[in-house]
Every structure is written in C-alpha cells, then in structure tokens.
Amino acid sequence: MLSRWTTEDWRAALADLPLDAGTFQDRFEVHPDRLIADLRTWWHGPDRAAGALSGNLGLLMLTLICLRYSENNRTGVGTDGHDCAADCQRLVADPAVQRAIHAIYTPGKFPTDLPNLGSPAQQTNAEREWRAIDPASLRFHRHGTTSFILVGSTVLTHGHRGEFALKCLVHPYLRIPAIARATVDYQRTYGAETGELEHLIRVWASSDSWILMDLVHGDQLDAYVRKRLAAERPNLGLRLGPLEELGTELLSALEELERRGQQHGDLSMSNILVVDRGDRIVLRLIDLGPNYLHTQRIPGRAGGAQYVAPEVRSDRADLHRADLYSLGQLLINFAGTASPVDGTVPDDFYSEAPLLARFLEDLIDNDPARRLIVFEPEPAKPVYPQLKTFFTGEIAAIRATRKASLTHPHSPWYMHLRELFRPLSGAPAEQRRLWEFRREHDSQGNRTRLPAHLGWLHWWAMAGAYAFFVAAAGITMWWLRDVGLGWDNRAIELLQRVTGSSEDRLPFVDDLRAGDYPLPDPQGSLPARLVCLSFAFAGAKYYQNLFAGLTPLVAVGVDRALQARAVIAEVAMRAMTLVPAVLTLIPTLIDRDWWPICTAIGITATFLCNLACAGFARTALTRAAAAGLTTVPREAGNPARPDVPGARALNSWAGTAAFYGVACWTIGLLIYHEILRDVLVYAIAVTSINVILFYVVRCGVNARYLRAGLVRACLAAERLSKLEKRRGSPVPRQDRRAPREPRRQLAAR
C-alpha cells in the first residue's frame, strides 16, 4: 500500500503526525520510540530495497526522531541518549533519503489553508534556488527546536559550487499558522539584498517549509565560551577578557542588525556562531525571530530560555527592547558566571565590578520601559553604538582601577594571605584612578555614564588612608619609645633644638600627655598599644573594604524616608574614616588608661554605622521591590520581600556589634575604675577579636558579601531615583495610606 503513495500523500502524512508521544500513542496505538526502533531495524536489515519507498520511510524515521528530540529537549528529559551519527547523519547520507527530501520539501507544495502565504516573487525565487540544489550533497548538520538543519552545495555552475545551510521545518510544526508564516516570510523579513554582511547571514530564499542561507563555518557560542573560559586563569572571579571580547563583538552585531531596522527576538548562545579569523573573532547571528516555544504556542520550554525577554515569552507585539534583555543575560555568562534562577545579576558583579553591575541592571529589568533608565541613550541616535561606547567605557574604567589580583572565595590560599597585609585593600588607589579616568574622558569629550560621586569617594578614601597612616605611625612610634629606641629623624631633632626640648620629648605632642602617663613604660603601655594598633587596622579595613566605593547619596528625588536613611547612612560611613584613628590616638597621645573607654566608643560607633547602613539597605530594597524593579532578588514565597543575603548580613553585624559593645562598656568601665585587674588578658582578648573576627574574617574574607548587598541597595536607590524623575513624582509605597478626599467632596456626599 505504501508503495502506491504519491509525494503529496507522504507530505500530508508527515504533516499529520502528532507533536507529542502521548497523543501519538493514543492515536496509532504504538509509542513513537517503538516505531523508530522498528524502522531502524528495518533500515539496517537485509530486506530494505533501494527506491522511493525506502527514501520516504527514511524521511519518516528522521521526522519521528526530530519530533522526539524536540519533545525531550523542551520537556527537560534531555537528549543524551540520542546518537545523531548513527541515525540522522546516516539517514541523510543515503541517496534515496536525499531524493525524498528534495521531492517532499519542494517549495509551494505544503498543504495549507492559510491565505496569502508568500508572494509570487518569493515563490519564483524559492523555486529557482531549489532547482539549483544538488540533492546528493546534502548532509545532516544539527537539530533545531522545530527543525533540522542540513548542509550542502548547489549544482556545478561555471565551475563553482555554492555552500549553503538548509533549515527544514519538521512538517507537523507547519500546521501552526505563526510558524508557517514566519518560515515563508523569513527572507522578506530578515533577508538583505545589498550591503556587506559581517555579523548577519545572507538568506538565499525561504519557502513554506524551509529556509536557505549561507553556510557559516564556526562554533556555537556556548561551546566557544566554555573553551575560552577554560583557557583563562582559574579562581580569579569575573573574567574581563572574554567579557570584553565577546561583549564588544555582540554589540557590534546588534548594531548591524539595528542599522537594518531589525531585532533578533531569540538572542541566545545557540543562535550565535563564532567565526575565528585569526586576529579576531566575529559573531554571526542566526535564527532571527521569536522562538515559538518561548511564546507558548508550542508546549514546553526551549533551551536558552534564560536569555529570552519576558515580553517574548508572553507573546507581546512590541519586542523592540527584547534584545536588550538578552544582551544583558549573555554578558553575565561571558564573564564566567551564570544568571540566578530569577534572572538577576549575580553577586560577583556587585562585589568585584559595581560599574558593570550597574550597566547590566539597566538591561535586564523584566519591564521593557525600565530598561536603559540609567544609561539612557540619546533618542535621535541609534541605540547600540551608544551602548557599545558605554560598555567599553565601563570595561576601561574597571581595567584602570581593578586590583592586580582579586581575591575570590575559590582563590588560592596565598591570595587571601596577601590581603592580610593590605589594611586599605588598595581602595584609595582604585578610587583615585577611577576619578582620574573620568576626568580624562570628560576632558576629551567622551560621553560616559560613570557615577557622579567619584570625586567625593576619592577624597574620603584618601582621608581614611591618611588617617590610618597617622594613627598607625603614631602608635608604632610610641611603642618604639616604650622600648627605648631613638627618633633617628632629622626633622624631629631640628624641632627639638628650635623649641629647646629634651631629646626624649616630642615637642607640642608630649605636652598633651597626662601627668600620670609615663614614657617609656613598655609593660604598663602594652595593653593600650595592642588594642589601639589592632583597632586602627580593623577600622581601616572596615571602611576601605566595605564603603570606599559606594555611596547612598544616589537616592536623590526619592521619598523623604529613603532620602533621610540615605543621608544618615552616608554620614555614618564617612565618619568611619576618622573615628578609628581618633579613638586610637587619644589613648596613645593623651592618656593610655582611656583605651577601654575608647574601645567601647569605637564598637558603639561601628554598631551605629551597621545599623544606619542596614536601615538604608532594607528601605531601598523594599521600596524597589514594591515599585516592581525586578533587578532586586525576591523571596521565593513572598515576591514583595527582597532577598539579598548581603543586606541581611548587616542586621546580624549590627546585632553582634551591639552585644560586643555592651560587653566592652561593662568590662571597660570596670577596668577603668580599677575594679578588674586582668587588664592584659582583656586587652589580648580584644586584640584577638579585632584581628581575627573583624580584620581577617568580617572585613576581609566575608566583606564581599556585605559589599554586594550594599551596592545592590545603592543601585536600587539610583534606579528608583531615575524612575521618579521620569514620572515627575515619587514612586508610591505599598504601605502608604490613600490620600484623604477634599472636604468639599465629603460634604457633597
């Protein structure tokens, strides 16, 4: 019976196949996997005869395999058990199957009731290109979501064969009108008749069941990224090299797409090819247009869904900002990190590269209207050239300021050990270089979107550094005096001669010292020296490693409560540049017996700073969540509540500081009033806590988590400020009461 089927019969039968295995089994009373196994046995057995029937059955087997591959892929079952070389490649290499493909996929023959499916000119072009195909050259290349891709060449013409890629739609999917229309209109929508294409692929023709285009030799982007990241030095956090290389190239590709008035709509790793030209790589965009698995016109979930914008998944008509979302998610992966399940920016960016986190947040908000509100491009100019300028500027700024060797949770032990000897963590130098970078670019007329408070942060970082050096130098100098070492300093000797001071006195400064504060007294001064020096180091690390690169003052124009918390947090942060130095110099220069009280005051100041920062972070993130900013992670069971571990850690830090502060006040007062006598034991305990808990652990190893939470809060406040500037009024709070009606309206009732 099958031997009497015509090409039209086979075409109709293929189109009538169910898309899923359950429906297939209910209808034909056989599971498609069983049918594929039977066809495979027959195909490789001795009873198979060459001819049209063999080719058509081979195409049926290929179609069934593609349907099962697509279903397993979109339902999450996986395709690891599929042997493409044994099945698909061997099938398409068979001459009978090649002839069957060429006959059944003849343009204009698919049975459809859709009107106006392609113009006569499109049909004529498709028929001409189809006749030029050499069926014997067809080879299987790879699976698509709703298709399979073949490669081949044209018949020999003037001694030349043109290589092509042929995307054949699996016939049952063509029953979906949107897919059928998108296929036949692909050349008209995305084809380029003129102009040199560097990042796009020239489309030869498209028909009712296939798309014919240039063959591009290259790796898929996901495979290239894996190789590129593997070649990088491990355990160094964000990989700026791949991010800069691939991000700049991707923006160039989107720039070319924008020049042609087009959007991609399905920008993902699998839809980008990497061509290596020796001196540089080129990204080529393929499979333009929305994937109908994302729009839910086909049940299931397509691979690469994490890169697809929410408006594509919800099948909205306006997709002109969809590629921005995909761009942001791809950039995250280029840096060697993976997007969290909720699609937000990973913490690594906030702790290591806040400038990039700020740029990425502006791309990946779920609401298209809230993208590019910080890096807002000039409306009269194309978007992607401006974004490329912003992106390369951010990368250049990070390279100009980044530490030579960032520590990371998975970094080798010796890199963490190196940080023990850097109380300032390199922050003042970074802030200075970043400030100089902005000044240089602004003087050259380059348009950057670097934060506006760089000068402010730079000067405070320098003030904190100078205060630390003065305090540490003073404590060290007094310790040397305790052990009887001389000044060996010409300036001090000259000052002593001018003022007539003795050799063992420091002019002016020693006049501040209490009368019962003897020098030298190494044993009596040891508790004060230990505690003061450890507190100076811990205080410097606390400010420079947590607060030096951020400011809550970006909360401009937001509601008064958030602005007030931002100002309080800012004052508390900047105060910590001077408080540790002042509190350690007072016992050193004036009265060594004051060190227990100064210690308690310092812990209290730390508690108040943690409390102020926690209040600002909590308010900013809660306001952002209430305003619908999806760049803020949310709790799984409570979407209105932000879930930022670094911000939550501030509360625990404040609690710990409060408990420690009470202990310090209690023991400190008892020691000051000479009720407790174990002064050295208490001093060693305080020094150990300062060095181990604060300097090494909290302000060293764990600082990146808390810094990430604070940066998230600052960026959320900045985005709220931009939103309110656009709206002209503060973003409403969820807990704000409804305004009262005017008295006249109440009276009228």
N, C-alpha and C positions, 0 to 999 in steps of 0.2 A: 504493500500500500504506500509506504513512504517513498518508494522509488518513483511513483507517479506524481508526487508533489511537484508543483512548479516553484519557481523562485518567489512568486507572490505568496504562495502557501507557506513557505518557510519563513518569509518575512513576517507574515501575520502571526504564525505560531510563536516565533521568538518574542514578538511584542506582547503576546497574551500571557506570557509566563508571570506567575505571582512574584512579588518582590521579596517576600519573606518565606522562611522554611515552613512555618506553621500553616500558612494558607496553602502553600504548595502541597503539603502532605494531605490536608483536608480535601483538596480538590482532586488530586491524582492518586491518592492512597499509596503514596510512596515518598519517602523522605528524599530531598534532593541530593544529600550526601550518598545515599544508596544508589540513586540513579547515576551519579557521577562515577561511583566505583564500578558499576556495571558497564558504563560506556568506556571507562579506562581499560577494563579487562578486554572488552571487545576491540578497542582501538589497537592495543598491543598484541592481540591474538592473531592466529593464522587465518581466521575466517574473514578478516576485513579485506574488502576488494577496493581497488582504486576506482575513482569515478566521482560523479557529482554527489551521490548519496553519502559517500564517505566524507566528502568535504563539508556537506551540510550538517551531518551528525557531529563532525569535529567542531564546527562553529557552535552548535547547540551545547556541546560539552564546555567549550570556552565560555559561553554566555552563562551557563549554570555556575561555573567556577567563579566568574566575576561577581555574580549575584551573591554567592555565599561569602566571598571575600569582603564585599561591601557591607553585608549584614553583620558579619563578625567584627568588622572594624568599627562600625558605628554603634554597635551594642556593647562594645567593650570586651567581647570574648577574646579577641586577639587573633592574629594571623600567623603565629609562629609555626603551626603545623603545615602550612601551605608550601609545597615545593614547586616554585614557579618554573624552574629549569626543566623539571620532569614533565610538567603538564603544559603550561601556557606556551613556553618557548618551543617545545617540540610540536605542539599543535600548529602554531602559526608558521613554522618552518616547512610544514607539509604542503606540497603544491596544490592538492585538492582543496585544502582549507583556504589557501591564498586565493584560489579562484572563487570559492564560495563567498569570501569576504568581499571581493571585488564585485561580485554579482549582486549580493543581497544589500550591500551598502551603496548601490548605485543612487546618485542624487535624485531627489524628487519622487521617489517611489514609496516612501513610508506611508502606510495607510493612516490618514488623519482627517478629522472633520473641521480642523481649525481653518478659518478663512484668512486670506492674505498672508500665508506663510512664506515669506520671501518674495522678492520682486523678480520679474523676468530677467533682468540683467544679472542678478545674483545667480539665478538658476543656470543661465548660459555660461557664466564664469565657472560655476561649480562643475558643470558637465565637461567643459574644456579641460580643467585641471584634472578631473577624474580619469579622463581618457589618457592623459599623459603618464599616469601611474603605471609602473611596472609591477604587476602582482607578484612576480617571482622574487622581488627584492624585499618583500615585507618580512619584518621580524618583530617579535614581541619585545616591548621596552619596559613597561611597568603598568601597574594598576592605578586607576584614578578612583575618585569617590563614586562616580556614576558611569565610569567609562573605563576603557583600556586603551593604552597608547602604543601605537606601532611606529616603527621607523622603516624607511625605505628610500627608494630613489625613483626618479622619472625614467622613462624610456630614453634611450640614447638619441640625443638631438644635437647635430653639429659637433659631434664628438664630446658631448658634455652630458653628465647626469646630475640632476639637482637633488640634493638630500632633503628629506622632509620628515616631519613628525605628524602622524595622523592620529587624532583623538577620536575614537569611535565610541559613540554613546551606546551603552548596553540597552538593547531595544526596549525592555519593559519600562525604563525610565522615560522614554519618549512619549508615553501616554500622559505624562504630566504636562499640561499646556505651557507652564512657565519655562520648563526645561526645553521643550521643543522650540519655543520662540527664541529663547536665549541662544540656542545652538545655531539656528538658521540665520539669526541676525548678528552673529559674533563678528563676522568680517566687517559688516557695515558699522557696528558699534566701536570695535577696537582696532580695525584694520587701518593701516597708514599707507596711503598711496604714494606719498612723496616724503622726502626728507631722510636724513641718515638716522638710523635707529641704533643707539648704543645700549640702552637698557631694556628696550621692548623687543618683541619678536614679530617679524613680519608675517602677517596672515595671508595665505595664498587664496583661500576660498573657505566658505562654510556652507553646509547644506542642511537638510532636515535631520541628518543622523551623524554627522561628522564635522570636524574642523581640521583643515590642512594648513600647516605653518612651517616655518623654517626649523630645521633641526639644529639645536644648540648643544654642543658637547661641553658638559660641565657637571659638577657635583650639585646635589641638592644642598640647600643652605644648612640644614640641620647636620648633615654629615660633615660639611666643611667646618662648622662651628666646633663640633666635637674634636676634630683634628687640630684646629687652631688653638683651642683651649688646652689640649693635651700638650702642645708644644711650649706653652707658657710656663714660667716658673711657678711651681705649686705653692699653695698656702700663703698667697700674698693678697687675699681679699679680691677686690674688684680688679678686673683685667682691663686696663685702659687701652692697651694695644689693640685687641680685637674690637673693642667698643668704638674706638676712633676710626679704625679702618672700615669696618662694616657699616657703622652708623653713617659716616660721611658718604659712602657709596650708595647706601639705601636712600638717603635724602636726595642724592643726585638722580637716582632712578625715579623717585616720586616727583622731582622737579620736571623731568622729561615727560612724565605722564600728565602733569598739570598743564604743561605747555600745549598739549593736545586736547585739553578740556576734558580729561577722563579721570575716573577714580578706579581703584582696583576692586575694593569691596571684599576681598578674601585674601588679604595680605598675611601670609603665614610662612613658616620655614619650608613647607613642602611646595610652595608656589613661587619660590625664588631659586634660580640657578646661579652658581658661582663659576665664572669663566676665568681661568688663570692665564694672563697674558705675559707672564714672566716678570715684568717690572711692577705690575699692579694687577689687582683683581677687578672684575666687572660683574655686577649683579644684573641678572636678566629676569624680568618679571614675566611669569606665565600664568595661565588660567585666570584671566581677568574676569571680574563679575562675581556676584554673591554665590556662595555655595548653598544649594537648596536644602542641604541637611541642616545648615545653621538657621534657615528660616522656618524649619519645622514642616516644610511641605513634604519632606520625607521623614518618617520616624527614625529616631536615633540621634547619635552625636558624632559629628565628623572629627577627624583628627585635626589638631591645631585650633580647636575651638577657643582656647585661652587667648588667642591673638585677635579674635573677631569681635568687633564692636557690638555693644548691646543693641544698637539700633538695627544692625544687620540681623541679629538673632530674633528680634521682634518683628522683622519684615516691614520696617518703616519705609516710606517712599523717599525721604530725604537722607541720602547717605554721603553728603559732601564732606563730612568731617569724620567718617568712619575710619579712613586710613590713618588719621592722627592717632587713634586709639591703638591700632595695630602696630604703628611705628613705635609707640612707647613701650608696648609689651615686648617687641623684638629687641629694642635697645637694652632692656633689662636682661634678656637672655644673652646678648652679645658680651655682656660684662662678666659672664660666668656664673650668674645667679639664676634662680628660677622664680617666677612670679608666685606669690602665695595663692591659695585656692580662691581667695576673694578678689584677686586681680590687683591688689595694691602694690606699692613699691616696697621691695624688701628692706629690712632694717640696715643691711650693709651699706646702702647708699646714704642713709641719713647719718650714720656714724663715720663713714670714710669720705664721702663726697656729697655734702649737703647741696652744693650747687647743682649737681646732676639730679639729685632727688627733687629739687625744686622744678627743674625742667621737665622731668618725667611726670610729676604730678599734674603738670599743666597739659599733658597729652592724654591721660588715661582716665579722666573722670567719666563715669557712665553717662552723664548728661552731655550731649554734644555742645550745648550752649555754654557749658562751663569749662570747655577746653580753650586753651590759649587766652586765659584772662590775665595771666601774669606776663607771659611772653606774647603780648598782643601784637600781631603784625600790622603794618600799615595797610589799610583797606584797599588802596589803589594799586598795590603791587602784588605779584604772585606770592603765595604763602611759603612754599617750600624753599626757595632761595633765601628768604629771611630766616626760616627755621635753621637752615644749614649754617648761616652766619652765627646765629645764637648758639647752636650746638658746638661748633668749632671754637667759639669764644669761651664757652664753659669748659671744654676739654683743655684748652690752652691755659686757662686760669688755674685749673686743678694741677696740670703739669708744672706750672710755675710755682706752686705752693706745696705740692704733695711731698711728704717725707720720703727720704730715700728708701726706707724700708718700713712699711707699715706693719704693725703687729695685728694679728688676727687670731681668733680663738684656736685655729688649727696651725698657727705658725710654730716653727721650731722653738724649743725652749730657750735657745740663746738669744732669739729676737726679743722675747719677753724679758730676759735678763738685762738686755741692753736698755730697756725702758726704765729699769730701776735707777739708772744713773742719769736720767733726764727729768729732773723735777719740773721743768717747764714744758716737757713733751714737744718741744720745737714749735709751740703755738705762736710766740711773738714773731719769730722769723716768718712763719707762714702768713700771718696777718699782715706783716709788712710787705711781703712780696705780692700778696693779693691786692693790697691797696695800691702799690706801685703799678701793678698790672692794669688796674682800672684807670689810673691817672694817665698812663701811657696811651692806652687805647682811646680814652676820651680826647686826649690832645691830638691824636691822629684823625679824629672824626669818625672812628669806628663805632658802630651802634652796638652796644652791649646791653644786657639786661641784668648785670650783676647787682646784688643788693645795694641799697643806698647808704647803709650804715657801716661801710667798710672802714672809713677813716675813724669813726667812733670806736669800733672794735680794735683797730690797730693801736690807737693811743692808750686804751685801757690795758691791752695786753702788754704794752711796753711799760706802763706804770706798774703793773703787777710784777713784771720781771725785775725792774729796778728796785722795787720794794723788797722783793725776795733777796736780791743780791746784797742790799744794805743790811737786812736783818741777818742773813747767814754769815756775812763778813763780820758784822759786829759780834755775834755770838762766838764765832771762831776766834776772833781777836781776843776777846775777854777770856776765852778758855786758854789760849796761849799765855795770857798774862797770869792765869792761875798757876800754870806750871813753870813760870819764871822765865819764859822766852822773851827776848827783847823785841823792839819795834822793827829795827832794820829798815827804817823808812825815812828817807831824806826829808820829805815834806813835813812829817811829824816832828823830826828833830829840829827843823828850822822853826816850826811853830812854837816848840818848847823854848827855844832861845829867844824868840821875839817876845813871848809872854812871860819869860822868866820862870817857867815851870820846871819842876824837877824831872829827872829822866824817867821816873816811874809813873808820871802822871800824864794824862791826855788832856791838853788844855780845853777848857769850856765843858767838855763832855763829863769829865770826872767831877765837875762842880755839881752835877745833877745827882750824884750818888749819895744815898743816905749815910748818915754818920756811922751807923752800926753795920755797914756793908763793907767788910774788909777785902782788900785785894793785896796780894794773892791769898786765896784760901781754896785750894783745889778740892778738898774733901767737903767743905761746907757748901761750896757752889755747885758741886756735881749734880744734884737733883735739878736745879734750875737750868743748868746747861743742857742736860739730856732732854728734858721736856721741851725747852724752848727751841732747840735745834730741830727736833723731830716735828714739832708743831709748825715751824717755818717751812719745812719740806712738804709736809702733808697739805698745808694751806695753799702753797704754790701749785701743787699738783691738782688740788681740788678746783681751783679757778681755771687754770690753763687747760686742763684736760676735759673739763665739762662745759665751761661757759665762755671761753675766749672767742669762739667762732660763731656765736649766736646771740640774738637779741630779741626780746619780746616786743620791742618798740615798733615792729612791723604791724602791730594791731592798731592801725590808725583808722578812725572813722567807724569803728565797730561800736557796739552798745557800751554804755558807761561802765557797767560792771566788769566787762572784759578789759576795757582800757585801764581801769583802776588796778586790776590784778596785774596787768602787763607792766605798769609803772612801778608797782611795789616789787615785782619780781626783778625788774631791771635794776632798781636801787639796791636790792639785796645782793644780786650777782656782782655788781661793780664794787660794792663795799668790801667784798671778799678779796679784792686786790690789795687792800691796805690793812684790813683788820688783823690777819695773822702776823704781819710784820710789826704792827704797832704793839700787839699783845705780847710778842716775844722780845721786843726791845725794851719794854717797860721793866720787866724783871732783870734784864741784862744790864741796863744802864742806871736804873734808879734804885730798886730795892729787890734783891733776889728772893726775899721772903714773900713777894707778891705772886710768885709763879702759880700756886694752887688757885688763887682767885682769877688770875688771867686765863688759866686753863679753863676754868668753869665758864668764864665770859666767852671764850672762843668757841666752846662747844655749844653754848646758847646761841651765839651768832650763826653757827652752822645749822642748828635746828631751825632758826627763824628763816634762813635762806632756803633750806629744803622745803619748809612749809610754804613760803611765798611762791617758789617755783612749782610746787605740787598744785597749789591753788590756781595758778595761771594755766598750767598744762591741762588740768581737769576741766576748767571752764572753757578754754579754747577748743579742746577736742569735743566736749559735749555740745557746744554751740555749732561746731562744724557738722557733727552727726545730725543734730536737729535741723540744720539747714539743708541736709541732703548731700553733703560732699562725700562722694564715695571713695575719695583718696584716703579716708580715715578708716582703719580696720574696725569692724564691729564684732560684738559678742555673737556667738552662733545662735543663741536662743533669744537675744534681745537686740534687734537691729538699731534701736535708738541709743544704745550704750556703747561708747568706743571701747576698743580692746587693744590697748597699747602697753605692752609689758614694761617698757622703759619709763612711761609716765606713772604707772602703778608703783614702780620701784621707789619713786620719790617719796611716796607716803610711808613706805617701810623705812626708808632712810631717815625721814623726819621722826618716826617713832623711835628708832634706835638712838638718834641723837638726843631725843627728849629723855629717854631712860639713862643714857650715859651722862647727860647734863645734870640730872638730879643726883646721880652718884658723885659726880665731880664737885658739885656745890656742897654736898653733905661732907664728903671726906676732906675737901679743900678747906672748908671753914674750920673743921676740927683740927687740921694740921696748922692752919694759920694762927689759931688761938692756942696752939701747943697742947691740945688735948690728946692728939695722936702723936706718937713718937716715931713710927716706922716710916719716916719721910722718904728714905732712899728706896724702900720696897714699893711704895706708892708711885714714886717717880719712874721706876723701872717699868711698872705695870702700865702707866700712862704712855710712856715712850714706846713700849711694845705695841699697844693698841694703835698709836699714831702711825707707826711704821708698817706694821703687818696688816691691820684691818683697813686703815684709811689710805695710806700711801700706796701699798702694793696691791691690795685686793680691790677696794671700792673705787679709788680714784685712778687705779692703774688697769688691772685686768678687766674689771666689770664696768669701767667708765663708758665704754662704747654703747652699752645697752641703755644706760640712763641718758647719754647724749643723744641717742637716736630718738628716744621718747620726747626730749625737749625740742629737738629740731622738728619733729612731726608737729608738735604743738605750735611752734613759731610759724611753720609753713601753713598750717591750718588757719591761724590768725591772719596771715597775709592774704590767703585766698578769700576769707570772709571779708576782709577789707576791700578787696577788688570787686567782690560781688555787690557789696553795699554801695560802692562808688558807681557801679553800673546802674543799680536800681534807684539810687538817689535817697535811700532811707535804710536804716539798719535792718539786717535780716531778722525776721521775727523769731523770738524764742518760744519754744513749745510751752514753757511754764509761765509765759506772760499772760496776765489776765486780759480779757477782752475789754476794749475801751468803753467807758460809760457813754450812754447816749446823751445828747444835749437835753437840757431841761425843757426846752420848748417841745421837743418830740415827746417827752414823757407827759408833759401837760396836755398835749393834743390827744393822747390816748384816753 
